[in-house]
Amino acid sequence: MISRRSLVPGLGLLLDAAGSSARATTKPRGNVPSIGVLRWGVPGDEAKAGLTGALGALGYREGTTIRIEWRFTTRPEDAQRHALELAGMGLDLVIASATPAAQALRG
């Protein structure tokens, strides 16, 4: 199991890399990194607060210094639809929050 303390620095490195790659591409994205989150759960659970809190500790603020596309589901067919949608958005990073979500993203 990954601890929050090990996740936060690793996430910072990923976001730094994502910001660098966003500036290196020809696709206009602005300077705001973008993350897609496919959450196996329901809106309002603690996952959203946990991620935004961890990002806040790194200096990122949702809607200001980072864009987050949230997708929640507890149904495999919806997970597949959300995964395809996130994959087509040109995001810098996509995060899955459980095995079924990861399997949907893996396609």
Sequence and secondary structure as in RCSB ss.txt:
>XXXX:A:sequence
MISRRSLVPGLGLLLDAAGSSARATTKPRGNVPSIGVLRWGVPGDEAKAGLTGALGALGYREGTTIRIEWRFTTR
PEDAQRHALELAGMGLDLVIASATPAAQALRG
>XXXX:A:secstr
   HHHHHHHHHHHHHHHHHHHHHSSS  TT  EEEEEEES TTSHHHHHHHHHHHHTT  BTTTBEEEEEEESS
HHHHHHHHHHHHTTT SEEEE SHHHHHHHH 
